[in-house]
Amino acid sequence: MPETAPGLSDSDVLDRANRMKAILITGDKDFGEMVFRRRATNHGVVLFRLSGLTQERKAAVAVETFLNHTASFAGASCVVTDRRVRSES
């Protein structure tokens, strides 16, 4: 999904991703709240929780995640940390 305009609410961003049938990739924990706790409809959300890591380590985790887990993103809610990828369908 293309980068969204500043000022859109999280609900609007998720709605836009759903209309596009896109997987939302984010670092915003509010989306985790929406999809994990409130069970908001989505085509897939990947939440990166990588605070405290260097930019180089964040990039390495992102690359490793996309190389090894992309097939599991569609329709799932995933949380990525530097230690694991947790996924709920």
KABEL-V39396 format. One record per run of one state. SS is the DSSP state (alpha for helix, beta for strand, coil for the rest). FROM is the first residue (numbers start at 1). TO is the last residue. If there is no record, write none. Layout:
# KABEL-V39396
[[SS FROM TO] [SS FROM TO]]
This chain:
# KABEL-V39396
[[coil 1 9] [alpha 10 20] [coil 21 23] [beta 24 26] [coil 27 28] [alpha 29 37] [coil 38 44] [beta 45 48] [coil 49 54] [alpha 55 72] [coil 73 76] [beta 77 80] [coil 81 84] [beta 85 88] [coil 89 89]]
